[in-house]
């Protein structure tokens, strides 16, 4: 299970006004146990684009990166972890 240690969130601008809802980019440092396949010595962070749009809110994209090198990790987050990340994002949306 991923444990979020720090995070930041920014509004994703839609200059053309073509996207429904509001999108936010979350950057989350996560602590990964050594026995987990995601573990690296350099650490891992998650970049999530979260869409806030009433009943259709949720994760748009979810990517993992090595913290020091910013190298993309070609690993898919499992369903339970993705659900936990979505709940975290929903609970930590900025006030409008």
N, C-alpha and C positions, 0 to 999 in steps of 0.2 A: 504494500500500500504506500502511496506517495504521501509524504508529509510536507506541507507547505511551510517554509521558514520565513520567507519574505515575498512581497508582491508589490507591483505597481499597476495602475490602470489608467488608460487614456482613451478619450473619445476618438473614434475613427471618423474623420470628416468625410462627408459625401457631397463634394462640390457640385455635382450635377443633380442631386435630389432624386436619384433613380432607385435607391434602395429603400425597401420598406423597413420600418422600425429604426432603432438606434443600435449602432455597433460599438463595442468597446474592445480594446486590445489589453489583455492581461498578460503580464510577464511574471511568472512565479518561480522562485527558487524552490527546489524540492530536495528533501533529504531522502536518499534511496538506500535501503539496507544493502550491505556488501553481498549478500547471497542473491540479490535480485539481478536479473539479466540486464537491467538498465544502469546498474552501478558503473561509474567510471571514477577514477582517482580525481579528475578535474571537477566533478560535480555535474549536475544536470539542472536545466531550467525548462519550463514549459511556456510556450507562447500560445495563447488561446484568443481567438476572436469570438466574442459572445454577442449574440443578437438579442436585444430586448424589444419585444413586439407583442405585448399582451400574452395571449395563449400560445403563441408560436415562438416563444423565447427559447434559447438554447445555444449550444456550441455550434459555430459555423466551421471553424478549423481548430485543430489541436495538434501542435508539433513540438517535438522534443529536441533539445540542443545540448551539446556539451558546453558547460559554463565557460571555461577558459578559452577554448578555441572557437566557440560559436558554430561548431560543426553540427550539421543536421544529423539526427539519429533516426535511421530508417526503421523505427519500431512503432507499432501501433499500441496505443493506450487501451487497456482492456475495458470492458463495459462498466464494471464497478468503479474503476478509477475515473473514467470519463463522467460518470454520473456524479461522483464526489466533486470533480472539478466544476461541473455545471452548477451544482448547488453552491459551491464556494463563490463562483462568479455572481450568481443571482443575489447572494447575501451581501456582496461587497460592491454592488453597483454604486457609482457616485450619485449624490443627491442632485436632482435637476434644479 
